[in-house]
Amino acid sequence: MKTLEQLVRPNIKSLKPYSSARDEYSGEEAIFLDANENPFNAPYNRYPDPYQRKLKKRIAEIKAVSSDRIFLGNGSDEAIDLAFRAFCEPGIDNVLTIDPTYGMYQVAADINNIETRKVKLNADFNLDVNGLLAAADENSKLLFICSPNNPTGNSFKRADIITLLEKFEGIVILDEAYIDFVPEKSFLNELLNYPKLIILQTFSKAWGMAGIRLGMAFASPEIITVFNHIKYPYNINQLTQDKALELLKSEDAKDKWVEVLLKQREIMAEKLTGYPFVQKIYPSDANYLLIKTAAPKDIYHFLVEQNVIVRDRSSVSLCEGCLRITVGSEEENKALFDGLDRYNG
Ligand SMILES: *Cc1c(COP(=O)(O)O)cnc(C)c1O
């Protein structure tokens, strides 16, 4: 098996990272004349903690993962991009993704000039484990698995993910953006067994904080150190750190929202079965439903006219005829049903 040492790009391994004023001295009660800040307009006159220690301490408690295994980014998107910059040599290396899946992996690959090798899911949306392993070669550095998967909504079998972790030579990035909506356990408790596993979670979905842009990556301390060396020094601004700490005082709000949304998802699935133009509702482990219809574009545009916006996924692999509908509040979902009631093909 390749070691982490062998996977990190040579230029990153030999990088001398930027050392900020707050790297060199990070105590609290001091007179700071080291960063050319303005002494007025506290607290936002100061640069934020580059390593977000307070916030990570709280996240470490909630997730039962030690702080040195946590990286915080400007959304999960930052961690995805950093993984390319840390491990993939432009024009030479490649990454593996399932198909269909979240579009950002491919975009980040394209920006970094890295080939994406897409391996279709099976017809039942399960992982083609052998296909993924067969698509890999010695330049395959990353394997992206999104579970529950966007847009299909299903989670993958734990045993299949374990097989990939055991057999893939590179880094496995497991995107758990929707993990709070699933009864099954996160892979966080497997971090110690798999030093080349990166788990992504986010504050954008169950936590209801997409607006503050805060994503989490959990991995070995060695991978977190690599990310810390290449990130922008002050990547998480003070407002975001403060707001996240405020919401993380308790998990009650998140748990309540999840409960409401799961109930609403059930109601939505039930209600959608009643429309003759809805051919199939795929089982979902997330806060959205993928549905197959006879006329996806027509329904999409009709709903837009009713001021209800869903996602047209009909041009995505294996999703012919499909719309992806986010589970909203009871009132929002009623607006969707009212719109669909008026639609008659
Ligand atoms: C929504 C989503 C995210 C969240 O991205 P952020 O940049 O953290 O907002 C990550 N992965 C998947 C698969 C998603 O659907």
The ligand as an ORCA input file, in Angstrom:
! r2SCAN-3c Opt
* xyz 0 1
  C     -24.406     20.391     -0.156
  C     -23.246     19.465     -0.290
  C     -22.023     19.779      0.288
  C     -21.838     21.040      1.074
  O     -20.917     21.861      0.527
  P     -20.509     23.180      1.345
  O     -19.414     23.726      0.497
  O     -20.028     22.703      2.682
  O     -21.715     24.031      1.435
  C     -20.975     18.884      0.187
  N     -21.132     17.728     -0.456
  C     -22.309     17.388     -1.009
  C     -22.445     16.085     -1.680
  C     -23.384     18.254     -0.962
  O     -24.536     17.908     -1.551
*
